[in-house]
Amino acid sequence: MPPTAIQDYFTGDYAICYGCGSDNAHGLQVRTYWDGKHGTFRFTPKDYHTAFPGVVYGGLIASLFDCHCIGTAIAAAYEEEGRPPGSDPLIMYMTANLNVNYLRPTPMDNELLLKSHVVEQKGKKTVVACTLSADDIPCANATVVGIRAT
C-alpha cells in the first residue's frame, strides 16, 4: 500500500485549497509524502501549465512550492508532537512568506520532483526549504515561512 500524503488527512473546509485540496476538482492536487526528514512530491505539468513553448509557468511553480512546503510543515509538526497525522487537535499552517528563486527554465516535458526539509521549527513558525528538479537538474528553489493557524 502506498504511503499516505499529509493532504489526504485534510477534510471539510481544509480540503478545498486550489493547490492541495482533494475536494477541489480543478486544483493542482499537491501531495506531500513525509519520511521523517524530507517531504517529496512529484508533478507532471499539463500542456496548459505553460509560460511559453516548452517552459513551465513560473506562477505554477510558486504554487507548487507553497502547498508542498506547508504540507511539509504540517507533517513535521505532527511528528514533533509525537502523534499521527490528522489526529486531534488538527494542525494547519498558513503561508507567511514565500521566496522563490528561478534557476533555469523548467521544462514542460518532464516529471518535476519537489524535495523539502524543515530548516527551523520555533513556536508557531516553521521555515521550510525546497528544491524543484527536472531530470535531477535543479530548476528552482524556495523558502517558505509557515505560521501555525490551528
trRosetta pair geometry for C-beta under 8 A, 3 or more apart (Angstrom, degrees):
i j d omega theta_ij theta_ji phi_ij phi_ji
3 33 5.3 95 91 -146 129 112
4 8 5.1 -112 -174 63 92 139
4 9 7.3 84 145 -46 123 89
4 85 7.4 -166 101 69 117 136
5 8 4.8 108 63 -12 79 101
5 31 3.6 -79 -108 -168 163 91
5 32 5.6 112 -161 54 93 44
5 33 5.6 -68 -101 -71 72 68
5 71 7.4 -24 175 -168 94 140
6 9 6.1 -52 -174 23 46 111
6 10 8.0 54 136 -29 66 95
6 32 4.9 -20 27 75 109 103
6 33 7.9 -173 -12 -90 80 25
6 34 6.0 56 -48 -13 113 118
6 39 7.8 -39 -3 -128 130 118
6 71 4.7 150 67 -169 128 92
6 72 7.8 -178 10 -70 154 26
6 74 5.4 137 169 89 140 114
6 75 4.4 -104 -80 -66 139 101
6 78 7.9 -179 -128 10 110 136
6 85 5.6 -127 -127 -147 74 147
7 10 5.4 -34 -164 8 56 118
7 15 7.9 117 176 -121 83 74
7 20 4.5 -126 -116 169 143 110
7 21 7.5 -135 -172 -92 117 24
7 22 6.4 146 140 -38 101 97
7 30 6.6 129 -41 94 158 73
7 31 5.6 -115 39 -114 122 57
7 32 6.4 105 -19 23 97 84
7 67 7.8 26 -82 170 135 109
7 71 5.7 -47 -49 -113 92 125
8 22 6.5 73 -111 -54 54 146
8 31 7.2 34 -38 -134 94 103
9 85 4.8 -147 -35 140 161 101
9 86 3.2 -130 -158 -72 123 109
10 14 4.1 -128 -162 122 97 102
10 15 4.5 154 120 -78 97 75
10 17 7.8 -24 147 9 163 112
10 20 7.4 90 19 122 155 103
10 21 6.8 -100 108 -120 139 64
10 22 6.8 154 71 10 99 101
11 14 6.2 36 55 56 36 101
11 15 5.5 -5 -130 -27 19 127
12 15 6.3 112 50 14 26 101
13 16 6.3 -47 -158 9 41 118
14 17 7.6 -10 180 -22 45 103
14 21 7.6 -177 137 -112 40 95
14 90 7.5 -148 -45 -178 162 144
14 92 6.2 -121 -124 -98 127 136
15 21 4.7 113 165 -156 42 87
15 22 5.1 -44 -163 47 109 81
15 23 4.1 81 122 2 105 110
15 24 7.5 -172 143 -15 63 80
16 21 4.5 -26 123 -153 3 162
16 23 5.3 -43 -84 80 62 111
16 24 5.3 102 -163 -58 47 102
17 20 4.9 8 86 52 128 72
17 21 3.9 153 43 -36 61 100
17 24 6.4 -116 76 -5 34 144
17 27 6.7 92 107 -134 57 152
17 67 6.6 146 136 -113 138 121
18 21 6.9 21 -30 21 16 110
18 24 5.8 -132 -103 158 36 161
18 26 7.4 -37 -135 96 82 88
18 27 4.6 -175 -166 -115 39 97
18 28 6.8 57 143 -1 68 90
18 63 7.5 -63 107 -158 105 131
19 27 6.2 -74 -5 -170 7 112
19 28 5.0 -15 -145 41 47 121
19 30 5.1 -2 156 2 84 128
19 63 5.2 -160 -102 175 111 95
19 64 7.4 179 -152 -91 110 32
19 66 6.1 -115 -100 86 169 105
19 67 3.4 -170 133 -48 131 141
20 27 7.1 -93 5 153 12 137
20 28 7.1 -27 -64 72 45 94
20 29 7.1 70 -133 -155 39 17
20 30 4.0 -58 -91 60 87 100
20 31 7.3 147 -144 -68 91 41
20 32 7.7 -13 -131 -11 137 98
20 67 4.0 170 -36 -172 114 131
20 68 7.9 163 -80 -62 125 46
20 70 7.7 -144 4 72 152 112
20 71 6.3 -179 -131 -61 160 119
21 24 4.0 73 82 0 113 110
21 27 5.4 115 54 0 84 170
22 29 7.1 67 -104 -126 55 81
24 27 3.5 61 104 -19 118 124
28 43 7.5 -4 176 -132 105 132
28 60 7.7 152 -105 -155 133 88
28 63 6.3 150 -28 129 158 123
28 64 6.8 -136 163 -86 153 74
28 67 7.1 162 72 31 127 153
30 41 6.0 2 -164 -156 80 152
30 43 7.5 -27 -108 -78 70 125
30 64 6.2 162 -100 -137 120 61
30 67 4.0 129 52 106 159 129
30 68 5.4 -122 -172 -63 127 74
30 71 6.7 -157 128 -23 112 142
31 41 5.9 154 74 -126 55 98
31 71 7.8 156 -169 -152 22 167
32 39 4.6 -12 -168 -169 108 118
32 40 7.4 134 -154 61 57 31
32 41 5.4 -48 -95 -62 56 113
32 67 7.8 -155 -37 134 112 76
32 68 5.3 143 -83 -147 107 64
32 71 3.2 154 9 121 147 136
32 72 5.7 -131 -166 -56 145 64
32 75 6.4 -137 119 -23 121 135
32 116 7.7 -33 -139 38 117 128
33 39 6.8 141 67 -157 41 60
33 40 5.2 -30 62 61 97 83
33 41 7.0 154 12 -75 80 58
34 38 7.6 -177 -142 94 51 37
34 39 5.2 -24 -91 -97 72 77
34 71 7.9 -151 -50 141 105 89
34 72 6.7 145 -94 -127 103 59
34 75 3.6 -177 -53 163 157 152
34 76 7.1 -156 -142 -54 138 61
34 79 7.3 -144 147 -36 139 130
34 85 7.9 139 39 -62 134 138
35 38 5.7 6 41 54 107 76
35 40 7.5 27 -14 1 110 107
36 79 6.4 154 -124 -135 65 154
37 117 6.5 -15 159 -122 67 107
38 115 5.6 -11 -174 -169 126 90
38 116 6.5 141 -162 71 69 45
38 117 5.3 -46 -103 -78 69 88
39 68 6.4 158 126 172 126 86
39 69 7.6 155 67 -108 146 36
39 71 6.2 143 -159 100 147 95
39 72 3.5 -114 -12 -97 152 101
39 75 6.3 140 -91 43 111 143
39 114 7.8 -20 111 118 90 94
39 115 7.3 158 80 -156 54 41
39 116 4.2 -12 56 60 102 104
39 117 7.4 -177 15 -73 77 38
39 128 7.7 -4 24 -158 132 132
39 130 7.8 -44 71 -103 106 108
40 113 6.9 -25 -159 -167 97 91
40 114 6.9 151 -155 84 46 61
40 115 5.4 -6 -103 -104 79 73
40 116 7.7 -169 -72 22 37 73
41 64 7.3 -172 104 -174 136 99
41 68 4.7 -117 13 -119 149 123
41 71 7.7 88 -58 66 132 146
41 113 7.6 148 79 -157 47 47
41 114 4.5 -7 59 57 95 109
42 111 5.6 2 -173 174 105 113
42 112 6.9 154 -157 79 53 52
42 113 5.7 -19 -102 -101 76 66
42 114 7.7 -163 -76 21 30 73
43 64 6.0 -103 4 -126 165 136
43 111 7.2 150 75 -164 32 66
43 112 4.8 -22 66 61 86 104
43 114 7.1 29 4 -9 110 108
44 110 7.8 -140 -127 117 73 31
44 111 4.9 -42 -84 -105 87 71
44 112 7.2 170 -86 13 33 77
45 49 4.1 -128 -160 74 99 140
45 50 7.5 110 157 -65 131 61
45 56 5.1 -136 -82 -105 158 108
45 60 7.2 87 -117 127 108 153
45 108 5.3 -101 86 -147 134 65
45 112 6.9 62 -29 -14 91 120
46 49 5.2 106 54 -9 66 104
47 50 6.4 -20 179 -23 48 117
47 108 7.4 58 -113 -179 48 134
49 56 5.7 -11 132 -140 104 81
49 57 5.6 -129 173 18 60 105
49 60 5.1 61 -159 -89 101 172
49 108 7.2 156 81 -129 94 94
50 53 6.9 17 -172 -93 139 25
50 54 7.7 69 -137 24 115 20
50 55 6.6 92 -156 71 77 54
50 56 6.8 -85 -112 -111 42 31
50 57 6.1 85 123 -40 13 90
50 108 5.8 -4 -96 -95 94 135
51 55 4.9 -50 50 103 106 101
51 56 6.5 44 -10 114 99 23
51 57 4.3 146 -64 -96 78 55
51 58 6.3 46 -81 -10 139 76
52 55 5.5 18 58 45 72 113
54 105 7.6 43 116 148 92 135
54 107 6.3 -39 173 -140 81 72
54 108 5.4 -137 -155 12 30 112
54 109 7.3 -35 -138 -10 71 100
55 105 4.5 -65 -121 -168 116 115
55 106 6.5 99 -160 62 68 57
55 107 7.0 -57 -102 -107 49 34
55 108 6.4 -51 -15 -37 8 94
56 60 6.0 -105 172 70 97 126
56 61 6.1 103 121 -54 120 102
56 105 7.9 146 33 178 71 70
56 106 4.1 -41 37 92 117 111
56 107 7.2 32 -16 85 95 14
56 108 5.7 157 -60 -86 71 64
56 112 7.5 23 -56 -61 166 141
57 60 4.5 85 78 1 96 109
57 61 7.3 -167 98 -9 52 83
58 61 5.3 -49 -151 32 42 116
58 62 6.5 44 151 -19 69 100
58 100 7.7 144 -178 122 96 146
58 102 6.1 -40 -124 -83 118 141
59 62 5.6 -48 -150 34 36 113
59 63 6.5 39 150 -20 65 103
60 63 5.6 -54 -152 35 34 113
60 64 6.5 36 151 -21 66 102
61 64 5.7 -52 -150 33 32 112
61 65 6.5 33 152 -17 64 104
61 100 6.7 121 115 -159 104 145
61 102 7.3 95 91 -99 157 97
61 106 6.2 144 -82 4 132 157
61 132 6.2 -140 -153 40 103 173
61 139 7.8 -115 -127 112 141 113
61 140 5.4 72 173 38 139 166
62 65 5.7 -54 -150 37 33 112
62 66 6.3 40 151 -27 65 106
62 98 6.5 93 -167 144 96 135
62 100 5.1 -94 -100 -36 87 156
62 142 7.6 137 -125 -98 58 142
63 66 5.5 -50 -147 30 32 117
63 67 6.6 14 165 -4 66 105
64 67 6.7 -65 -148 44 26 95
64 68 5.8 17 163 -11 65 119
64 112 7.5 10 172 108 169 141
64 114 6.1 -165 148 -57 112 148
64 132 6.9 82 99 -98 131 134
65 68 6.1 -68 -138 45 22 105
65 69 5.7 15 170 -15 65 116
65 98 6.6 126 106 -158 115 112
65 100 6.0 166 29 -94 163 107
65 114 7.0 -167 -93 -137 57 136
65 130 5.6 169 -137 77 88 140
65 132 7.0 -84 -72 -43 95 120
65 140 7.5 -96 -59 120 129 121
65 142 4.0 56 -159 28 146 164
65 144 6.5 172 151 -51 94 121
66 69 6.5 -69 -149 38 15 102
66 70 6.5 7 160 -11 58 112
66 95 5.7 -34 -153 -74 96 152
66 98 5.5 -24 -92 -107 90 146
66 144 6.6 146 -119 -111 44 137
67 70 5.8 -56 -143 40 31 109
67 71 6.2 37 155 -22 65 106
68 71 5.6 -54 -151 36 30 116
68 72 6.5 35 149 -22 64 103
68 114 4.9 12 159 119 172 149
68 116 6.1 162 135 -22 102 138
68 130 6.4 110 101 -130 117 158
69 72 5.3 -47 -149 32 37 116
69 73 6.6 41 150 -20 65 100
69 95 8.0 77 83 -102 111 102
69 98 7.9 154 51 -116 144 92
69 116 5.5 -178 -102 -129 69 154
69 128 4.1 164 -162 91 97 135
69 130 5.3 -112 -78 -26 103 136
69 142 6.7 -108 -47 104 143 119
69 144 3.6 117 118 33 152 146
69 146 6.9 -173 129 -42 93 118
70 73 5.5 -47 -149 33 37 114
70 74 6.5 38 151 -19 65 103
70 93 5.0 -163 -156 85 89 111
70 94 7.5 8 -130 -122 132 14
70 95 6.1 -79 -71 -62 121 85
70 128 7.8 -150 -61 24 29 149
70 144 6.7 -95 -52 144 67 147
70 146 5.3 140 -115 -103 72 134
71 74 5.7 -54 -149 35 32 111
71 75 6.3 31 155 -17 66 106
72 75 5.8 -55 -146 38 30 110
72 76 6.2 28 157 -17 65 109
72 116 4.4 -97 -66 102 162 135
72 117 7.4 -121 -176 -94 141 12
72 118 6.7 -171 146 -61 107 79
72 128 4.9 121 86 -135 128 146
72 130 7.5 180 -4 -75 155 114
73 76 5.9 -58 -146 39 27 110
73 77 6.3 30 154 -24 63 107
73 93 4.7 -3 101 -4 130 169
73 118 7.0 118 -102 -101 59 102
73 126 4.1 142 -139 91 108 141
73 128 5.5 -107 -58 -40 90 128
73 144 7.6 -110 -35 104 125 113
73 146 4.1 -94 -33 52 177 154
74 77 5.7 -55 -149 32 30 112
74 78 6.8 30 154 -17 63 101
74 85 7.6 74 136 -134 97 103
74 91 5.5 152 -149 112 81 104
74 92 6.6 -3 -107 -118 121 34
74 93 5.6 -138 -64 4 84 107
75 78 6.0 -53 -155 33 32 109
75 79 6.5 28 150 -15 64 108
75 85 6.3 -22 -118 -92 69 125
76 79 5.6 -57 -150 40 34 112
76 80 6.1 41 151 -26 68 105
76 118 4.7 98 -119 -53 167 142
76 121 6.5 -146 133 -74 124 134
76 126 6.6 148 77 -151 129 145
77 80 5.5 -48 -143 33 32 115
77 81 6.4 21 158 -9 63 107
77 91 4.8 -173 104 179 130 151
77 93 7.4 158 -15 -49 145 115
77 121 7.3 168 -88 -137 71 129
77 126 6.8 -101 -60 -54 102 150
77 148 6.8 130 -117 -98 155 119
78 81 6.0 -67 -152 45 29 103
78 83 5.8 -99 -166 77 79 73
78 84 6.8 -19 176 144 126 16
78 85 4.8 89 128 -87 179 61
78 86 8.0 19 -110 3 148 43
78 87 7.3 120 -141 33 111 96
78 91 5.9 -157 -63 32 80 146
79 82 7.3 37 -179 -73 35 33
80 121 6.2 -153 -85 154 156 164
81 91 7.6 -179 10 -61 144 142
83 87 4.8 -105 155 61 116 143
84 87 4.9 98 67 -30 79 119
86 90 7.6 -15 -152 -115 38 78
89 150 6.9 -136 152 157 104 93
90 150 5.2 3 95 121 93 134
91 148 6.9 -53 -159 -141 85 106
91 150 6.4 -175 -132 90 23 82
92 148 7.4 116 81 -158 44 61
92 149 4.9 -46 98 62 94 104
92 150 4.4 41 33 32 97 107
93 126 6.7 -63 -116 40 149 119
93 146 3.9 25 170 172 135 123
93 147 6.4 143 -157 69 81 32
93 148 5.5 -51 -98 -97 76 46
93 149 6.2 144 -129 2 19 90
94 146 6.8 147 69 -156 29 75
94 147 5.5 -27 62 62 84 88
94 149 4.8 74 -16 -51 104 126
95 98 5.6 0 -174 -46 132 105
95 144 6.1 -67 -128 -164 97 107
95 145 7.4 96 -163 75 59 58
95 146 6.1 -48 -98 -102 45 70
95 147 7.9 56 155 18 4 82
96 125 7.5 -45 20 -123 152 92
96 145 4.5 -61 68 105 104 103
96 146 6.5 154 6 -122 91 15
96 147 4.6 82 -48 -22 120 109
97 143 7.7 -5 112 110 103 88
97 144 6.9 169 89 -153 62 43
97 145 4.1 34 43 33 99 113
98 142 6.6 -12 -169 -169 78 122
98 143 7.9 169 -150 86 37 50
98 144 5.3 1 -107 -110 71 83
98 145 7.9 -128 -59 29 43 69
99 142 6.2 156 83 -155 54 68
99 143 4.9 -1 56 55 107 89
99 144 7.7 -165 26 -74 66 43
100 140 6.1 -1 -173 -179 97 120
100 141 7.6 165 -152 88 54 36
100 142 4.6 -22 -100 -97 66 101
101 140 6.3 165 86 -158 54 68
101 141 5.2 -5 56 59 104 80
101 142 7.0 -174 18 -78 69 48
102 106 7.9 -98 -146 -25 95 99
102 139 7.4 -22 -156 153 66 72
102 140 5.0 -26 -111 -104 51 102
103 138 5.6 25 54 123 160 93
103 139 5.8 -176 57 -179 99 24
103 140 5.7 -166 9 -84 87 37
103 141 6.8 53 -34 -3 119 86
104 137 7.5 -43 58 144 139 114
104 138 7.9 108 23 103 104 61
104 139 5.4 -93 64 -133 81 66
105 139 7.2 -53 105 -151 23 110
106 112 6.8 21 -173 -102 124 125
106 132 6.9 -17 -108 124 136 123
106 134 5.9 136 -155 -23 76 134
106 139 4.1 94 -91 161 85 153
106 140 6.5 -40 -59 -14 122 110
107 110 4.9 67 86 4 108 114
107 134 5.3 174 41 141 96 162
107 135 7.9 12 41 3 134 113
107 139 7.8 -136 6 -95 67 145
110 134 4.0 91 98 -162 149 108
110 135 5.7 -85 -138 -29 143 90
111 134 7.5 156 77 -132 39 73
112 132 5.7 -3 -178 -170 114 98
112 133 7.1 151 -159 75 63 39
112 134 5.6 -40 -102 -81 69 84
112 139 7.7 -72 -130 35 106 137
113 132 7.2 158 80 -153 45 49
113 133 5.0 -19 61 61 97 92
113 134 7.7 164 17 -82 77 35
114 130 5.7 7 -174 -178 96 119
114 131 7.3 171 -146 85 52 41
114 132 5.1 -19 -95 -97 79 76
115 130 6.7 163 82 -150 37 70
115 131 5.7 -12 57 57 87 87
115 133 7.4 -1 8 8 106 111
116 128 5.3 19 -179 174 122 111
116 129 6.6 166 -149 87 71 42
116 130 3.8 -26 -93 -94 92 94
116 131 7.9 175 -79 18 51 56
117 128 7.1 170 85 -152 27 73
117 129 6.0 -15 60 60 76 88
117 130 7.9 160 15 -81 54 56
118 121 5.9 4 175 -42 135 99
118 126 6.2 -56 -137 -170 107 105
118 127 7.2 105 -165 77 63 55
118 128 5.7 -45 -102 -100 52 74
119 127 4.3 -55 65 103 108 104
119 128 6.5 176 5 -104 89 18
119 129 5.1 78 -48 -16 118 104
119 143 7.3 -13 2 -137 151 103
120 125 7.2 -5 113 118 106 97
120 126 6.8 179 93 -149 61 43
120 127 4.2 34 43 33 97 111
121 125 7.7 168 -151 95 36 57
121 126 5.0 0 -106 -109 72 88
121 127 8.0 -138 -61 26 41 66
122 125 5.4 -11 69 67 80 99
122 126 7.9 160 24 -83 55 46
124 147 5.5 33 136 -162 104 72
124 148 4.1 -121 -154 37 81 100
125 145 6.4 -21 -159 -169 99 96
125 146 7.3 145 -155 80 48 51
125 147 6.0 -22 -97 -102 64 68
125 148 7.7 -104 -51 -3 25 85
126 145 7.6 155 81 -157 43 49
126 146 4.8 -16 63 63 93 101
126 148 7.4 80 -7 -48 103 88
127 143 6.5 -4 -173 -174 97 100
127 144 7.3 163 -153 84 50 47
127 145 5.4 -20 -101 -102 76 70
127 146 7.7 -179 -83 21 28 72
128 143 7.2 161 83 -155 47 52
128 144 4.9 -12 60 59 97 95
128 146 6.7 27 -1 -4 111 113
129 141 7.1 3 -176 179 87 107
129 142 7.3 170 -153 90 48 49
129 143 5.3 -20 -101 -101 71 77
130 141 6.5 171 91 -157 52 64
130 142 5.0 -8 59 58 99 90
130 143 7.7 171 20 -83 74 32
130 144 7.1 17 3 0 117 106
131 138 5.2 -57 -171 -123 117 109
131 140 7.5 162 -156 91 52 47
131 141 4.7 -24 -103 -103 69 92
132 138 7.2 99 74 -152 47 64
132 139 5.4 -58 103 61 93 94
132 140 4.6 7 48 60 115 90
132 141 7.1 -164 16 -81 72 40
132 142 7.7 42 -15 -3 103 102
133 136 5.8 9 163 -134 135 17
133 137 5.9 149 -158 66 89 32
133 138 5.1 -51 -93 -88 88 45
133 139 6.3 146 -119 2 31 84
134 137 5.9 -30 68 59 67 90
134 139 5.5 36 5 -32 100 132
138 141 6.5 -1 -171 -51 123 99
